[in-house]
Amino acid sequence: MKAKILVYALPALILSTIHLAEAQQPKGVPRIGVLSRGLHPSDSREPSPHNFEAFRQGLRELGYIEGKNIIIESRYAEGRFERFPALAEELVLLKVEIIVVDSFTTASAVKKVTTTIPIVVAGGATQIGSGLVASLARPGGNVTGLTNISTELLGKRLELLKEVVPKVTRFAFLSDSDSEGSKAMFKETQVAAQTLGVKFQLVEVKAQDNPDFDGAFRLMAKERIGAIIISPSPRLNLSLHQKRILQLLEQARMPAMHPNVSWMDDGGLMYYGANSRDLYRRAATYVDKILKGEMPADLPVEQPKKFEFIINLKTAKQIGLTIPPNVLARADKVFK
């Protein structure tokens, strides 16, 4: 009997908490939801807490003052993707006008909960035909935002990594076995690999459960892989996985190109890609346009305007690697 009382009381408690929060907020002020797959920015394990701060900066530049003329409700899944539905439901119950998310994977989970509330992606890889957007020019639904065009960038990452290790002929793409987007990305990069005269091999781990990264590195050693590129798959890019992969890379003295700047904060060797902070800052313009009456279906998904190439010389030294001067000269930022 006590268990039943607890089950019935819990939803009421959640609703009463939400109603209390609503009562404490100024009336008529737009409320924006933020949903991230990562850790709360205040968590010391969070490698890159600055992205959503860049989003807030973008809002301030547009004249929005948090708590005065805009309210932000943030939710963090802490790497547990199964929490997305409940967290999205919370934001819907709070009657947010827009939900800002960190990837198209997160957007897909939110869209299963609401097809009416506008969803703004603050940077992520998307594939046309996934059901989220009909096209970049005309998304056609309740999802829009910015893409980091990771698929197109993979060939460039392979090219840069080849320049750093010119004698290496066997490269691996470490990916989440459940990521269809990563598989398509890998397949499309085979032409670039052939042009460079290298073998580009797919190495997969099941990142959803307890990923066997040790097994993946044993396989790469057996296959005589000389350098690897990490997939941008959201499940693979959780902070707890990053730390383990970086440990194994150091032990194997393996050069690697990473898909997100957050890896560099933890000691990654190289990153080339979109400037994520700029994408998050630009996401604020979508919020502004939607609040002023524009429909997400009519707002084109924008591509990056700023890119960055980062090299960590300290990590290079730890694995006994010398970065060629011509590559180093092209870096936008160098960690020493």
Order of alpha helices (4+ residues) and beta strands (2+ residues): alpha-beta-alpha-beta-alpha-beta-alpha-beta-beta-alpha-beta-alpha-alpha-beta-alpha-beta-alpha-beta-alpha-beta-alpha-beta-alpha-alpha-beta
